Amino acid sequence: MENLISNIESYLTYFVEICTVVLELCGILVLLAAAGKCFYQWIKGAKTLRLDLAQGIALSLEFKMGSEVLRTVVVREWEELGILGAIILLRGVLTFLIHWEIKHEEQALEKNEVDEEREEQE
């Protein structure tokens, strides 16, 4: 019975490690895709560049934070848990700040659109 539990625990550890790497890779790919898209928009002179980049970074951080949360499943020591907790806290603060920036950028874009419409009407 102990051997079965040990095997199941080993398989769970491997599965979680694979899923963690996949989530980290997804976060990296999202960030690279957002950066590439925004570079192209920068060349074209798009107005929504900052907003699109912030949304890409936020989504990337969500994937990275998900991998850290998943990693807590296989943590064995309190020191590791503390480090993971600090990483999750930092990424959470970054995500909060980026979402705050997105909100303000959306408001600024809406204000600019309204101002442009007023100028066209005059």
DSSP file (Angstrom, degrees, kcal/mol; ACC not computed):
  #  RESIDUE AA STRUCTURE BP1 BP2  ACC     N-H-->O    O-->H-N    N-H-->O    O-->H-N    TCO  KAPPA ALPHA  PHI   PSI    X-CA   Y-CA   Z-CA
    1    1 A M     >        0   0    0      0, 0.0     4,-2.3     0, 0.0     5,-0.2   0.000 360.0 360.0 360.0 -41.9    0.0    0.0    0.0
    2    2 A E  H  >  +     0   0    0      1,-0.2     4,-2.4     2,-0.2     5,-0.2   0.874 360.0  53.7 -64.0 -35.7    2.8    2.4    0.9
    3    3 A N  H  > S+     0   0    0      2,-0.2     4,-2.3     1,-0.2    -1,-0.2   0.899 108.1  49.7 -65.1 -40.4    4.5    1.6   -2.5
    4    4 A L  H  > S+     0   0    0      2,-0.2     4,-2.6     1,-0.2    -2,-0.2   0.925 112.0  47.5 -63.5 -45.9    1.2    2.5   -4.3
    5    5 A I  H  X S+     0   0    0     -4,-2.3     4,-2.5     1,-0.2    -2,-0.2   0.899 111.5  51.3 -63.1 -41.4    0.9    5.8   -2.5
    6    6 A S  H  X S+     0   0    0     -4,-2.4     4,-2.1     2,-0.2    -1,-0.2   0.900 111.2  47.8 -62.7 -41.8    4.5    6.6   -3.2
    7    7 A N  H  X S+     0   0    0     -4,-2.3     4,-2.6     2,-0.2    -2,-0.2   0.917 111.6  49.5 -65.8 -43.4    4.0    5.9   -6.9
    8    8 A I  H  X S+     0   0    0     -4,-2.6     4,-2.5     1,-0.2    -2,-0.2   0.910 111.0  50.4 -62.2 -41.6    0.9    8.0   -7.0
    9    9 A E  H  X S+     0   0    0     -4,-2.5     4,-2.3     2,-0.2    -1,-0.2   0.893 110.3  49.8 -63.5 -40.1    2.7   10.8   -5.3
   10   10 A S  H  X S+     0   0    0     -4,-2.1     4,-2.4     2,-0.2    -2,-0.2   0.928 111.8  47.9 -64.0 -45.0    5.6   10.6   -7.7
   11   11 A Y  H  X S+     0   0    0     -4,-2.6     4,-2.7     1,-0.2    -2,-0.2   0.900 111.4  50.9 -63.0 -40.5    3.2   10.7  -10.7
   12   12 A L  H  X S+     0   0    0     -4,-2.5     4,-2.7     2,-0.2     5,-0.2   0.914 109.6  50.7 -62.6 -43.0    1.4   13.7   -9.2
   13   13 A T  H  X S+     0   0    0     -4,-2.3     4,-2.3     2,-0.2    -2,-0.2   0.931 112.7  45.4 -61.0 -46.5    4.7   15.5   -8.8
   14   14 A Y  H  X S+     0   0    0     -4,-2.4     4,-2.4     2,-0.2    -2,-0.2   0.911 113.2  50.6 -63.2 -42.4    5.8   14.9  -12.4
   15   15 A F  H  X S+     0   0    0     -4,-2.7     4,-2.6     1,-0.2    -2,-0.2   0.924 111.7  47.0 -62.2 -45.4    2.3   15.9  -13.6
   16   16 A V  H  X S+     0   0    0     -4,-2.7     4,-2.5     1,-0.2    -1,-0.2   0.897 111.5  51.4 -64.4 -40.6    2.3   19.1  -11.7
   17   17 A E  H  X S+     0   0    0     -4,-2.3     4,-2.1    -5,-0.2    -1,-0.2   0.903 111.5  47.1 -64.0 -40.4    5.9   19.9  -12.8
   18   18 A I  H  X S+     0   0    0     -4,-2.4     4,-2.4     2,-0.2    -2,-0.2   0.932 113.4  47.9 -65.4 -45.7    4.9   19.3  -16.5
   19   19 A C  H  X S+     0   0    0     -4,-2.6     4,-2.5     1,-0.2    -2,-0.2   0.878 110.2  53.2 -63.2 -37.2    1.7   21.5  -16.1
   20   20 A T  H  X S+     0   0    0     -4,-2.5     4,-2.5     2,-0.2    -1,-0.2   0.927 109.9  47.0 -62.6 -45.3    3.8   24.2  -14.4
   21   21 A V  H  X S+     0   0    0     -4,-2.1     4,-2.6     2,-0.2    -2,-0.2   0.901 111.6  51.6 -63.8 -40.3    6.3   24.3  -17.3
   22   22 A V  H  X S+     0   0    0     -4,-2.4     4,-2.4     2,-0.2    -2,-0.2   0.918 111.2  47.0 -63.2 -43.5    3.4   24.4  -19.8
   23   23 A L  H  X S+     0   0    0     -4,-2.5     4,-2.3     2,-0.2    -2,-0.2   0.905 112.0  50.3 -65.2 -40.8    1.7   27.3  -18.0
   24   24 A E  H  X S+     0   0    0     -4,-2.5     4,-2.2     2,-0.2    -2,-0.2   0.921 111.0  49.5 -61.4 -43.0    5.1   29.1  -17.8
   25   25 A L  H  X S+     0   0    0     -4,-2.6     4,-2.8     1,-0.2    -2,-0.2   0.898 108.8  52.3 -63.2 -41.2    5.6   28.5  -21.5
   26   26 A C  H  X S+     0   0    0     -4,-2.4     4,-2.6     1,-0.2    -1,-0.2   0.916 108.9  50.7 -60.8 -42.5    2.1   29.9  -22.3
   27   27 A G  H  X S+     0   0    0     -4,-2.3     4,-2.1     2,-0.2    -2,-0.2   0.907 111.6  47.3 -61.1 -42.4    2.9   33.0  -20.3
   28   28 A I  H  X S+     0   0    0     -4,-2.2     4,-2.6     2,-0.2    -2,-0.2   0.918 112.6  49.1 -65.4 -43.6    6.1   33.5  -22.2
   29   29 A L  H  X S+     0   0    0     -4,-2.8     4,-2.6     2,-0.2    -2,-0.2   0.898 110.7  50.3 -64.3 -40.6    4.3   32.9  -25.6
   30   30 A V  H  X S+     0   0    0     -4,-2.6     4,-2.6     2,-0.2    -1,-0.2   0.921 111.9  48.2 -62.5 -43.3    1.6   35.4  -24.7
   31   31 A L  H  X S+     0   0    0     -4,-2.1     4,-2.4    -5,-0.2    -2,-0.2   0.914 113.0  47.2 -64.7 -42.8    4.1   38.0  -23.7
   32   32 A L  H  X S+     0   0    0     -4,-2.6     4,-2.6     2,-0.2    -2,-0.2   0.903 112.7  49.3 -65.4 -40.6    6.1   37.5  -26.9
   33   33 A A  H  X S+     0   0    0     -4,-2.6     4,-2.6     2,-0.2    -2,-0.2   0.918 112.5  47.7 -64.3 -42.9    3.0   37.6  -29.1
   34   34 A A  H  X S+     0   0    0     -4,-2.6     4,-2.6     2,-0.2    -2,-0.2   0.904 112.4  49.3 -65.0 -41.0    1.8   40.8  -27.3
   35   35 A A  H  X S+     0   0    0     -4,-2.4     4,-2.3     2,-0.2    -2,-0.2   0.919 112.4  47.7 -65.0 -42.8    5.2   42.4  -27.7
   36   36 A G  H  X S+     0   0    0     -4,-2.6     4,-2.1     2,-0.2    -2,-0.2   0.923 113.2  47.8 -63.0 -44.4    5.4   41.5  -31.4
   37   37 A K  H  X S+     0   0    0     -4,-2.6     4,-2.3     1,-0.2    -2,-0.2   0.914 113.5  47.6 -62.2 -43.4    1.9   42.8  -32.0
   38   38 A C  H  X S+     0   0    0     -4,-2.6     4,-2.5     2,-0.2    -1,-0.2   0.846 108.1  54.8 -70.5 -32.9    2.6   46.0  -30.2
   39   39 A F  H  X S+     0   0    0     -4,-2.3     4,-2.0     2,-0.2    -1,-0.2   0.930 110.0  47.3 -62.7 -43.4    5.9   46.5  -32.1
   40   40 A Y  H  X S+     0   0    0     -4,-2.1     4,-1.8     1,-0.2    -2,-0.2   0.911 112.6  49.2 -62.4 -42.6    3.9   46.2  -35.3
   41   41 A Q  H  X>S+     0   0    0     -4,-2.3     5,-2.5     1,-0.2     4,-1.3   0.870 107.7  55.2 -65.0 -36.0    1.3   48.7  -34.0
   42   42 A W  H  <5S+     0   0    0     -4,-2.5     3,-0.2     1,-0.2    -1,-0.2   0.904 106.7  50.3 -63.0 -41.3    4.1   51.1  -33.0
   43   43 A I  H  <5S+     0   0    0     -4,-2.0    -1,-0.2     1,-0.2    -2,-0.2   0.898 113.4  45.7 -63.0 -39.9    5.5   51.0  -36.5
   44   44 A K  H  <5S-     0   0    0     -4,-1.8    -1,-0.2    -5,-0.1    -2,-0.2   0.656 114.0-119.6 -77.7 -15.6    2.0   51.8  -37.8
   45   45 A G  T  <5 -     0   0    0     -4,-1.3    -3,-0.2    -3,-0.2    -2,-0.1   0.829  44.7-179.8  81.6  34.0    1.5   54.5  -35.2
   46   46 A A    > < -     0   0    0     -5,-2.5     3,-0.5    -8,-0.1    -1,-0.2  -0.325  28.4-142.6 -69.5 150.5   -1.6   53.0  -33.5
   47   47 A K  T 3  S+     0   0    0      1,-0.2     3,-0.4     2,-0.1     4,-0.2   0.698  95.1  60.0 -85.1 -21.5   -3.2   54.8  -30.6
   48   48 A T  T 3>  +     0   0    0      1,-0.2     4,-2.7     2,-0.1     5,-0.2   0.177  69.6 112.5 -95.0  18.6   -4.0   51.7  -28.6
   49   49 A L  H <> S+     0   0    0     -3,-0.5     4,-2.5     1,-0.2     5,-0.2   0.931  77.8  44.6 -56.9 -52.8   -0.4   50.5  -28.3
   50   50 A R  H  > S+     0   0    0     -3,-0.4     4,-2.4     1,-0.2    -1,-0.2   0.895 114.5  49.9 -62.2 -40.9    0.0   51.0  -24.5
   51   51 A L  H  > S+     0   0    0     -4,-0.2     4,-2.3     2,-0.2    -1,-0.2   0.933 112.2  46.5 -64.5 -46.8   -3.4   49.4  -23.8
   52   52 A D  H  X S+     0   0    0     -4,-2.7     4,-2.1     1,-0.2    -2,-0.2   0.897 113.5  48.8 -64.3 -40.7   -2.7   46.4  -25.9
   53   53 A L  H  X S+     0   0    0     -4,-2.5     4,-2.5    -5,-0.2    -1,-0.2   0.918 111.2  49.7 -65.6 -42.7    0.7   45.9  -24.4
   54   54 A A  H  X S+     0   0    0     -4,-2.4     4,-2.4    -5,-0.2    -2,-0.2   0.895 110.9  49.9 -63.2 -40.0   -0.6   46.2  -20.8
   55   55 A Q  H  X S+     0   0    0     -4,-2.3     4,-2.3     2,-0.2    -1,-0.2   0.894 111.1  49.5 -66.2 -39.0   -3.3   43.7  -21.6
   56   56 A G  H  X S+     0   0    0     -4,-2.1     4,-2.3     2,-0.2    -2,-0.2   0.910 112.1  47.5 -64.7 -42.7   -0.7   41.3  -23.0
   57   57 A I  H  X S+     0   0    0     -4,-2.5     4,-2.5     2,-0.2    -2,-0.2   0.908 111.5  51.2 -64.7 -41.4    1.5   41.7  -19.9
   58   58 A A  H  X S+     0   0    0     -4,-2.4     4,-1.8     2,-0.2    -2,-0.2   0.921 111.3  46.8 -62.9 -43.9   -1.5   41.2  -17.6
   59   59 A L  H  X S+     0   0    0     -4,-2.3     4,-1.9     2,-0.2    -1,-0.2   0.903 111.6  51.8 -64.6 -40.3   -2.5   38.0  -19.3
   60   60 A S  H  X S+     0   0    0     -4,-2.3     4,-2.3     1,-0.2    -2,-0.2   0.917 108.8  50.4 -61.2 -43.5    1.0   36.7  -19.3
   61   61 A L  H  X S+     0   0    0     -4,-2.5     4,-2.9     1,-0.2    -1,-0.2   0.852 105.5  57.3 -64.2 -33.8    1.3   37.4  -15.6
   62   62 A E  H  X S+     0   0    0     -4,-1.8     4,-2.3     2,-0.2    -1,-0.2   0.924 108.5  45.9 -62.3 -43.9   -2.0   35.5  -15.0
   63   63 A F  H  X S+     0   0    0     -4,-1.9     4,-1.9     2,-0.2    -2,-0.2   0.926 114.1  48.4 -62.9 -44.1   -0.5   32.4  -16.7
   64   64 A K  H  X S+     0   0    0     -4,-2.3     4,-1.7     1,-0.2    -2,-0.2   0.888 111.9  49.0 -65.0 -38.7    2.8   32.8  -14.7
   65   65 A M  H  X S+     0   0    0     -4,-2.9     4,-2.4     1,-0.2    -1,-0.2   0.872 107.9  55.0 -69.0 -36.0    0.8   33.2  -11.4
   66   66 A G  H  X S+     0   0    0     -4,-2.3     4,-2.3     1,-0.2    -2,-0.2   0.888 106.6  51.0 -62.2 -38.6   -1.3   30.2  -12.2
   67   67 A S  H  X S+     0   0    0     -4,-1.9     4,-1.9     2,-0.2    -1,-0.2   0.886 109.7  50.0 -66.6 -37.1    1.9   28.1  -12.6
   68   68 A E  H  X S+     0   0    0     -4,-1.7     4,-1.0     2,-0.2    -2,-0.2   0.906 110.4  49.5 -67.6 -40.6    3.1   29.4   -9.2
   69   69 A V  H >< S+     0   0    0     -4,-2.4     3,-0.8     1,-0.2     4,-0.3   0.920 111.6  49.3 -63.3 -42.3   -0.2   28.5   -7.5
   70   70 A L  H >< S+     0   0    0     -4,-2.3     3,-1.6     1,-0.2     4,-0.4   0.864 103.8  60.5 -63.6 -35.3    0.0   25.0   -9.1
   71   71 A R  H >< S+     0   0    0     -4,-1.9     3,-1.1     1,-0.3    -1,-0.2   0.772  89.6  70.8 -64.1 -25.4    3.6   24.7   -7.9
   72   72 A T  G X< S+     0   0    0     -4,-1.0     3,-0.8    -3,-0.8    -1,-0.3   0.708  83.8  72.3 -65.3 -17.8    2.4   25.0   -4.3
   73   73 A V  G <  S+     0   0    0     -3,-1.6    -1,-0.2    -4,-0.3    -2,-0.2   0.856 104.4  36.5 -64.4 -34.7    0.8   21.5   -4.6
   74   74 A V  G <  S+     0   0    0     -3,-1.1    -1,-0.2    -4,-0.4     2,-0.2   0.258  83.6 130.1-105.7  12.0    4.2   19.8   -4.5
   75   75 A V    <   -     0   0    0     -3,-0.8     3,-0.1    -4,-0.2    -3,-0.0  -0.467  30.5-178.6 -69.3 135.8    6.0   22.1   -2.0
   76   76 A R        +     0   0    0     -2,-0.2     2,-0.3     1,-0.1    -1,-0.1   0.688  58.0  48.3-107.5 -25.3    7.6   20.1    0.7
   77   77 A E  S  > S-     0   0    0      1,-0.1     4,-1.9     0, 0.0     5,-0.1  -0.847  73.0-125.8-124.3 155.9    9.2   22.7    3.0
   78   78 A W  H  > S+     0   0    0     -2,-0.3     4,-2.5     1,-0.2     5,-0.2   0.838 110.4  58.8 -65.8 -33.7    8.0   26.0    4.7
   79   79 A E  H  > S+     0   0    0      2,-0.2     4,-2.2     1,-0.2    -1,-0.2   0.923 106.8  47.0 -63.1 -43.7   10.9   27.9    3.1
   80   80 A E  H  > S+     0   0    0      1,-0.2     4,-2.8     2,-0.2     5,-0.2   0.911 111.3  51.8 -62.2 -42.2    9.8   26.9   -0.4
   81   81 A L  H  X S+     0   0    0     -4,-1.9     4,-2.6     1,-0.2    -2,-0.2   0.891 108.6  51.3 -63.0 -39.5    6.2   27.9    0.5
   82   82 A G  H  X S+     0   0    0     -4,-2.5     4,-2.2     2,-0.2    -1,-0.2   0.913 111.0  47.6 -63.2 -43.0    7.4   31.3    1.8
   83   83 A I  H  X S+     0   0    0     -4,-2.2     4,-2.3     2,-0.2    -2,-0.2   0.930 113.4  47.5 -64.0 -45.5    9.3   31.9   -1.5
   84   84 A L  H  X S+     0   0    0     -4,-2.8     4,-2.8     1,-0.2    -2,-0.2   0.897 110.7  52.8 -62.6 -39.6    6.4   30.9   -3.6
   85   85 A G  H  X S+     0   0    0     -4,-2.6     4,-2.5    -5,-0.2    -1,-0.2   0.905 109.5  48.5 -61.5 -41.7    4.1   33.1   -1.5
   86   86 A A  H  X S+     0   0    0     -4,-2.2     4,-2.6     2,-0.2    -2,-0.2   0.902 112.0  49.1 -65.5 -41.1    6.3   36.1   -2.0
   87   87 A I  H  X S+     0   0    0     -4,-2.3     4,-2.7     2,-0.2     5,-0.2   0.932 112.4  47.8 -63.5 -45.4    6.4   35.4   -5.8
   88   88 A I  H  X S+     0   0    0     -4,-2.8     4,-2.4     1,-0.2    -2,-0.2   0.907 112.2  50.3 -62.4 -41.3    2.7   35.1   -5.9
   89   89 A L  H  X S+     0   0    0     -4,-2.5     4,-2.4     2,-0.2    -2,-0.2   0.933 111.9  46.9 -62.8 -46.4    2.3   38.3   -3.9
   90   90 A L  H  X S+     0   0    0     -4,-2.6     4,-2.5     1,-0.2    -2,-0.2   0.918 114.1  46.9 -62.3 -44.4    4.7   40.2   -6.1
   91   91 A R  H  X S+     0   0    0     -4,-2.7     4,-2.5     1,-0.2    -1,-0.2   0.868 111.0  53.1 -67.0 -34.5    3.0   39.0   -9.3
   92   92 A G  H  X S+     0   0    0     -4,-2.4     4,-2.5    -5,-0.2    -2,-0.2   0.911 109.6  47.6 -64.9 -41.9   -0.4   39.8   -7.8
   93   93 A V  H  X S+     0   0    0     -4,-2.4     4,-2.6     2,-0.2    -2,-0.2   0.921 112.4  49.8 -64.5 -43.8    0.7   43.4   -7.1
   94   94 A L  H  X S+     0   0    0     -4,-2.5     4,-2.5     1,-0.2    -2,-0.2   0.920 111.0  49.3 -59.7 -43.9    2.1   43.7  -10.6
   95   95 A T  H  X S+     0   0    0     -4,-2.5     4,-2.6     2,-0.2    -2,-0.2   0.913 110.7  50.5 -62.2 -42.8   -1.2   42.4  -12.0
   96   96 A F  H  X S+     0   0    0     -4,-2.5     4,-2.1     1,-0.2    -2,-0.2   0.932 111.9  47.2 -60.4 -46.2   -3.2   44.8   -9.9
   97   97 A L  H  X S+     0   0    0     -4,-2.6     4,-2.4     1,-0.2    -2,-0.2   0.884 112.1  49.9 -64.4 -38.3   -1.0   47.8  -11.1
   98   98 A I  H  X S+     0   0    0     -4,-2.5     4,-2.6     2,-0.2    -1,-0.2   0.909 110.4  49.5 -68.0 -40.7   -1.3   46.7  -14.7
   99   99 A H  H  X S+     0   0    0     -4,-2.6     4,-2.3     2,-0.2    -2,-0.2   0.877 110.2  51.8 -65.1 -35.3   -5.1   46.4  -14.5
  100  100 A W  H  X S+     0   0    0     -4,-2.1     4,-2.2     2,-0.2    -2,-0.2   0.926 110.7  48.1 -63.6 -44.6   -5.2   49.9  -12.9
  101  101 A E  H  X S+     0   0    0     -4,-2.4     4,-2.6     2,-0.2    -2,-0.2   0.895 109.9  52.6 -62.0 -41.2   -3.1   51.2  -15.8
  102  102 A I  H  X S+     0   0    0     -4,-2.6     4,-2.6     2,-0.2     5,-0.2   0.925 108.4  50.7 -60.1 -44.9   -5.4   49.5  -18.3
  103  103 A K  H  X S+     0   0    0     -4,-2.3     4,-2.0     1,-0.2    -2,-0.2   0.926 113.5  44.4 -60.1 -45.5   -8.4   51.1  -16.7
  104  104 A H  H  X S+     0   0    0     -4,-2.2     4,-2.2     1,-0.2    -1,-0.2   0.869 112.5  51.8 -69.5 -35.7   -6.8   54.6  -16.9
  105  105 A E  H  X S+     0   0    0     -4,-2.6     4,-2.4     2,-0.2    -2,-0.2   0.898 109.0  50.6 -67.0 -40.1   -5.6   54.0  -20.4
  106  106 A E  H  X S+     0   0    0     -4,-2.6     4,-2.4     2,-0.2    -2,-0.2   0.910 110.9  49.4 -62.9 -41.6   -9.1   53.0  -21.5
  107  107 A Q  H  X S+     0   0    0     -4,-2.0     4,-2.4    -5,-0.2    -2,-0.2   0.901 110.9  49.8 -64.1 -40.0  -10.5   56.1  -19.9
  108  108 A A  H  X S+     0   0    0     -4,-2.2     4,-2.3     2,-0.2    -2,-0.2   0.898 110.8  49.4 -66.0 -40.1   -7.9   58.3  -21.6
  109  109 A L  H  X S+     0   0    0     -4,-2.4     4,-2.2     2,-0.2    -2,-0.2   0.910 111.3  49.1 -64.5 -42.2   -8.7   56.7  -25.0
  110  110 A E  H  X S+     0   0    0     -4,-2.4     4,-2.3     2,-0.2    -2,-0.2   0.911 111.1  50.2 -62.6 -42.0  -12.4   57.3  -24.5
  111  111 A K  H  X S+     0   0    0     -4,-2.4     4,-2.5     1,-0.2    -2,-0.2   0.910 110.2  50.1 -63.1 -42.0  -11.8   60.9  -23.6
  112  112 A N  H  X S+     0   0    0     -4,-2.3     4,-2.4     2,-0.2    -1,-0.2   0.889 109.9  50.8 -63.7 -38.9   -9.6   61.4  -26.7
  113  113 A E  H  X S+     0   0    0     -4,-2.2     4,-2.3     2,-0.2    -2,-0.2   0.913 111.2  47.9 -64.5 -42.5  -12.3   59.9  -28.9
  114  114 A V  H  X S+     0   0    0     -4,-2.3     4,-2.2     2,-0.2    -2,-0.2   0.922 112.2  49.7 -64.2 -43.5  -15.0   62.2  -27.4
  115  115 A D  H  X S+     0   0    0     -4,-2.5     4,-2.1     1,-0.2    -2,-0.2   0.898 110.8  49.7 -62.3 -40.7  -12.7   65.2  -27.8
  116  116 A E  H  X S+     0   0    0     -4,-2.4     4,-2.1     2,-0.2    -1,-0.2   0.889 109.3  51.6 -65.7 -39.1  -12.0   64.3  -31.5
  117  117 A E  H  X S+     0   0    0     -4,-2.3     4,-1.8     1,-0.2    -1,-0.2   0.899 109.7  50.2 -64.0 -39.9  -15.8   63.9  -32.1
  118  118 A R  H  X S+     0   0    0     -4,-2.2     4,-1.3     1,-0.2    -2,-0.2   0.905 109.6  50.5 -64.1 -41.3  -16.4   67.4  -30.7
  119  119 A E  H  < S+     0   0    0     -4,-2.1    -1,-0.2     1,-0.2    -2,-0.2   0.877 109.4  51.4 -65.4 -36.6  -13.7   68.9  -32.8
  120  120 A E  H  < S+     0   0    0     -4,-2.1    -1,-0.2     1,-0.2    -2,-0.2   0.862 107.8  52.5 -67.2 -34.8  -15.2   67.3  -35.9
  121  121 A Q  H  <        0   0    0     -4,-1.8    -1,-0.2     1,-0.2    -2,-0.2   0.765 360.0 360.0 -72.6 -25.0  -18.6   68.6  -35.1
  122  122 A E     <        0   0    0     -4,-1.3    -1,-0.2    -5,-0.1    -2,-0.2   0.475 360.0 360.0 -83.1 360.0  -17.2   72.2  -34.8
